[in-house]
Amino acid sequence: MIALTAADVAEATGGRLHAAADVAVTGPVEVDSRRVGAGSLFVALPGERVDGHDFAQAAVDAGATLVLAARELEGLPTVVVDDVQAALGELARAVLARVRATGDVRVVAVTGSVGKTTTKDLLGQLLADLLPDDVAPADGLVVPAGSYNNEVGLPLTVLRVTEATRFLVLEMGADGPGNIAYLTRIAPPDVGIVLAVGVAHVGKFGSVEAIARTKSEMVTGVLPGGTVVLNADDQRVAAMSALTSPEHTVTTFGTISSADVRATDVEVDASGRARFGLVGQVGADASPVELRLVGAHHVSNALAAAAAVLALGGTVADVVAGLSRATPVSPHRMAVTERPDGVTVVDDAYNANPDSMRAALRTLAVMAGRTRRSVAVLGEMLELGDGARAAHDAIGRLVVRLNVKLLVVVGDGAYHIHEGALQEGSWGEESVFVPDLDAAREVLAESLEPGDVVLVKSSLGSGLWQLGDELAAGGPAAPGIDDQDGQDGQDGQDGQDGQESTVVVP
């Protein structure tokens, strides 16, 4: 972060100084006292289980020079504010505005019901190639780790910018109306991307239409003169072009012929990786791209990233080369592990909704083909509201239609996946319901065979990511094979051991 005095922090946040005369922040902004270093600003966020104020002394002992807090802390240099989380956002907004006034930073933001994190990761890898030769990626590029995409995670990412930053890549999530509008006020994008409108969080929004309206807040949040990147294959997203102003440039991506950035001749190989022709503008020739990401659905994410990078001055040759060498970055997202016992593990247990579940299952079917056994270990898709039962039932039916050989359904919330499979015609032991992770471990230890392809998929809160880690590490092992041998929750935030779990909105 840029260096700030305590007075700068107080001015940006509307706070007041307490025991903070002549204090300067020269290090990073942290919400976890365990990550604090010399010169840090420690943000004392309140939480349901722990209160960040209780860790302020430890943060100062570890090197923090200033605390952002909701009350005076005896003997500690503090900026006191009414609402710590809101003040964090205001500080990020002020810092970005200052850097924009004196530097050359451009902000690229992405939202959508699916694909945000993968697209963000692709953008980070592609934009590194656009940096000037004298600017190292560590200095010129800021990309969030994992899915720092909500009212806490996004400001923390923004506050990493310096005068040397050329590109700031942001992921913007929402679990209610107004969320993305709030985030775009903190960091108005030069390029704003909307990927898709699905049913993730429909239980909170109430309808798909409400989700679409919230995602459209990205469009209205893009700076005048900026570029709006929209998915031409999604009718709800394509319709958002009507919300742009004459000062905006609109770029579309997709597989339909009218898309500005288009994929042609999409094919998926036996490893689940897609190749296609990239058309960088209407009427241009296609250039071949071979993705290293697993899943045909990543073609759309790749096109979105390509459209944004082209809008920022990249060439088609730059994009083709970058996409063809881009690798998975964030954990538990179609992460493929080839185990020594011949079992292939596909860990996609970070997030789940009906769209992403269908995409992952189709990828499983392609990877298994006709010669390997497919195994799907599925948990609950959270926050689907009144449609949860029907959505889970439909996934179970799809499992049967895709001829998945073994289905293991984990947890009461996912039971209707098992029920749907039975209704569709699953019989015998093709579909197994178990109540928890321990029972799932027992089933897999007894059932896995060399050559199996195993998909682990659920919402993060279902906890199957733990099983994904275990399977990738080598256990439960196939019969006759010996078992082989994240950031924690933030202070003041509810957390679990999964990486980035405290600041995620899928």
N, C-alpha and C positions, 0 to 999 in steps of 0.2 A: 504494500500500500504506500501511497505518497505520505511523506512526513506531515504530521498535524500537531498543532499545539492543543492543549486542553481547551483553550478559548475557542479554537476552530471547531472542536467537537461540540462544545456547548452551543455555539452559534448555529451549527448545522442541525442540531437536534432540538433546539429550543430549551435546553437544559440549563442548570446553574452549577457553578463550580463549588466543590467542597474540598478543602485541603489540597487543592490542585494547582497552586500558583507555580508558574515556571516549569510545568510538566509538559513533555513532548512525547508523542507516539511515533515511534520509528520502526516498529515491527508490525506483524500481522494482527488482524482482528480475530479474536477467538471466542467461542462460546463454551469451550471445554478447557478447564484449568490445566488438564494434563498436557495440552498442546501449547501452552503459553511459553513464549521465549522472551528474550531481552527486548524491551521496548514495545511489547504488545499492548493492545487495548483489550481488556477482558469485558465481555458483555454478559451481565448477570441476568440471564433469562429465568423467569419463574416457570415451574412445571408442576404436573400433577403429583409426581413422586418425589422429586427433589427440587430444591430452589438454588439457582445459581448464586444468589447472594451468600449462601453458606460456604461457597468455594472461593470467594473474592480474596480472602487473606492468602490462601494457598496460591492463587494466581499471582498476586503481588510478590509473594516470596519466590515464585518461579521466574520473575523478571518483568511482569506487567507493570507499566508505568502509570496506567489509568484504568479506572473501572467505570463502565456505563451501568447505572443502577437506578432502581425506583425509590431508593431511600439513602440517606446519609449513612456512610459506613465509617465508624469511628477510626480515626488514624489512617484511613486509606484515601488516596487521591481519587476523587469521584466526580463524574458529571451526573447530576441527579435529574431524572426525567419522569414524567407521569406514566409513560408506557414504553417499556424497554424495547419490545419488539418493533413498535412503530418508529422509535427513535433510531433503531438499527437501519431500517429502511430509509429514513431521512438522511442519515449519514452517508449511506451508499449513493443516494441520489445526488447529494452535494459533491461528493468526491468525483463521481463520474462527470458531472457538469464542469468541475474545475479542470479535469484532464482533457475533456473535449475542447475547452476554451483555449488550451495551450498546446495540445498534442494532436495526434493524427489517428485516434482510435475510431474504429467502426464496430458497431454492435450488431451481431447477428443472433436473432432469437427464434426459437422453434417451439411450437405447441401442437397438440393433437391427441386424440384418444389412444393411439398406439404409435410406437416408433420414435418417440422423442429422443430417448437416450442414445439409441443407435445412430440417429441422424446427427445428433450433437457430436458424437464420437467421430463420425465420418467428417464432419465439418472441421473439427480440430486437426485431423490428419491432412485434409486437403489444403486448409488455409496456411499450414506451416510452409507449404511450397510457395506461397505468395509473399512471404516476408522478404524484405530487402536482404541482400547478401550480408550486410553488416549488422543485422539484427537476429540474434539467436532465438529459437522458439521459446526458450524459458523466459526470455525478456519480452518478446513481442506478441505472445499469444496467451490468452487466459481462457481456459476451458474448465468447466466444473468437473470435479471428481464425481463419478457415479451420477446420481440424480438430484443434485442440489437445486431443486426447482420450485420451492415455495417461499413463503414470506420470511423465512429464516435463511434457507440455503442460497437463494438468489442474491440477497444483499451481501452475504459472505463472499460469494464469487465476485461480485462487482467490486468489492473492496480490495481485491487483489490487483487491481489495475495500477499502473505507474505511468509516468510520462513516456516510457518506452513502448507501452502496449500499442499494438497496431490493430489487433482483432480481439474482441471480447465476445465469446460464444456463450449463449445463455439458453437454458431449458426452462420453459414456463409451464407449470402444471396448475390444475384447478380442481377443487372439489366443491365449488359453489360459484354462483354468479358474482362477477366483480373481481374475482381473484386475478385474472390475467390483466384486466385494466389497471389494477393496483401495481402489478409487477412492471407493466410497461411505463407507468409513471416514474418508477424508480430508474428504469433503464430503457428509455425510448429507443426502439431498434432502427438502425439504418436499413436492415433487411429483416423482414418478419415472415416466417414460414408457418403455414397451417397444413398439417399432414392429413388428418382424417377426423371425421366425427363418428364416434361409436357409442357403445352403451356403458363404457366404464364410468362408474360413479353415478349411474342413472338413479340409484336409490336415493342419492342426496339431491340431485338436480330435479328429479321428478319426471323428466321427459327428455327424449333425444333432441327435441327442438330447443330446450333450455341449454343443453350441452353445446349445440351449434351456436347459439347466441353468445355463450361465454367464450368459445374458441374464437369467434369473430372479433372479440375485443383486441386480439393481436393486430388485426387489420387496421382498426381505428387508432391503435397505439403507435403505428409506424410513423417516423418523422416525416414532415413534408419534404418532398424530393426523394424519399426512400423507395425501396422496392418491396412489393408484396408478392410472395411466392405461394401459389395455391395449387392444390391437387386437382387436376382436371378430371380425374377418374372418380372423384367423390362429388356428387351433385351438390350436397350441402356446402362443401368447401368452395366449389367453383362459383356458387351463387354469391359468395362473400365479395366478389369483385365489385358488386353494386355498392359496397360500403366504402370503396376507395375514393379519394379525392382526385381532381385533375392533376394535382402535383405528384401523385404516386405513379410509379411504373408497376404494372402487373405482369408477372411472369408465371406461366402455368407449366406443370410437369405431369407426366402420366404416360399411358400407353395408347390413348386415342390419338387419331391423326392430327387433330387441331392443337395438341399440346405444344407449347414452345420448346420444351426440353422433353424428349420422348425416348422410350425404349422400344426397340423392334426385335422381332425374332427371339423372344425370351425362351431359354432352355434351362433345364435344371439337370445337373449330372447326378451320378449315383451317390455322391457324397452330400447331396443337398445344396450344392453351390450353384448359383445362377450365372449364366453368361447372356449377354444381349448386345444389341447395337445401340449406341448412344447417338442421338441426333441432337445437336446443340442449338439448332434453330430451325424453324419451319423451312423445308425445302433443301436443307443441307444433307450431305451424305452421312451415313452411320459409321461410327468408329467402334471397334470391338472392345467390350469390357468383360472381364472375368472376375467376379467377386470372390473373395475369400471368406465372406460371411456365409453362414449356413441358413438357408431358408429363402424360398422364392419371394417372400414378402419383403425382403430387404431391397429388392429392385426399386420399389417405390421410395424407400428411404434414401437410396443412392441417387435417384433422380432429383429428389428435393435438395440434397446437399449440392449436387451438380448445378442446379439452377441458381442457388445462392452464390456459389463461388464464381460462376460465369457473370452474375450481376456485379460482383466485386472486382471484376477485371481479369479473372482467370481465363485461360484458353481451353478449348475442347481437349487439346493434347495434354494440358496440365491435369484436367479432370480425369481423363481416361487413365492416365498413368497412376494418379493418386488413388482412384477407386480400385484399380486392379491390385494394388499392393496394400490397401487398408486392411487392418486386422481387428478382431474384436478387442474392445478395451474394457468395458464395464463387466462385472461378474454376473453370473446367473442369467445371462441372456443368450440363449442358444449356444452356450459354451460346450464345445465337443471335446471329450477326452477319450482317447483310445487306450484301454487298459491292457496290461500284459496278458491277461487271461482271455483276450479276444472280445471282451464286452465293450461296446461303444456307448458312452454316456452322453446324452444331450441334456444339459442342465439349463432350463428356461424357467426357473422357479422364482424369479424376482417379481413378476407381475403376471396377472391373468385376467382376461375378459373374454367374452365369446369370440371376438375377432382374432385375438392373438392365440387363443386355444386352438381354433380351427387351423390357423396357419402352421402352428407347431406340429399338430397331428398329421397334417398333409406332408410336412417335411419328414416326419418319422416314417411314414409309409414309403416315401421315395428312397430314403436311406436304407431301409430294410429290403426293399425290392421283393423279389421272389425267392431269394436264396438265404435270407437271414430272418430270424424271428423278431418281431416288433413287440416291445413292452412299453405300455404307457402307465406311469405312476402319476395320478392326478389328484389334486386337492381342490379346495373350494375357491370359486371366483367370488370375491367379496364385493359388497356395495352395489348389488344389482337390483335391490328393492323388490317390488312385487313380482318381477319377472324372473327371480332367481331360480325357482323350481323349474320352470320351462326351459331356461337357458342351460341349466345343468343336464336336464333330460336330453336336450338336443345334442349336447356334446357326447353323451353316452351312445346315442344312436349313430352319430358320425363315426365313433370308434369302431362300431361293428361294420359299417359300410366301407370303411377303409381297411377292413380285414386285419386289424390289430390283433395279434395272437394272445396277448395277456394284458388285461386291464386291472390295475390295482387302484382302487378308490380309497382315499385316506381322509377320515374325519366325517362327522355327522353332517357338516355343512355341504359336503360334496356328495352325499348319499345318492341324490337323484341322478348323478352320472351313471352309477351302477344300475339304478332302476331303469334308466333309459336304455342301457345296453341289453338288459334282460328283455325288455319289451320289444327291442328291435330284432332279437333272435339269438342273443348270446346264450350259451348253454354250458353245462358242466362247470369247469373251473376256468373258463375263459375270462370271466369277470369276477373279481374278488373285492369285497368291501371289508375294510379294517378300520377300527376306531381311532387309531393314533399311529405315531411314528414308530414306536416300538413294535407294534404288530406288523407294520409294513416292512420293517427290517427283517423280521422272521420270515415273512412270505418270500421276500427277495433272496434271502440267504438260501432258502430251500429251492427256489425256482429258477434263478438265473443260470444260463448255460453259455459256454463259450460261443461267440458269434452273435449274441443278442445285441439289439440296438434298443437302448432304454431312454425314454423321454421322461423327465421329471418336470412337472408344470403345475403351478398354482399361484394364487396371490401371495405376496410376501408374508402377510399376517397369518397365513395357514401354516407356516413353518417348514414347508417341504424343502426350502433352500438348505436346511441342515442335512437332509437326506441326499440332496444333490452333491454337497461337499463330500459326504462320506462315500458315495458311489464313485465319484471322480477320483478319490484317494485310494480306491481299491477294494472297498467292502460295502455291502456284503459281497463276498466272492462267489464265483461260479463253483459248483461242486467239484471237489478234488483240487481246488486251488487255495493255497494258504492266503489268508487275509494279509494285505499290505498295510504295512503301516502308511476387519472392517473398522473399520473405525467403530469404537464403542459409542454408546449413547452419550449425548452431550450433557454437561451439567445444566440442570434446569429444563431438560427436554426428556420426554419419554423415549426410551431407546432399547435396542436389543443388540445382540452381537453382530447382526448382519450389517454389511458395509452400508453407509449412508442412510441407515434406516430411520434416523431421527429427522431428516429433512426432505422427505420424499412425498410427492403427490403424484401418483401414476397418471 
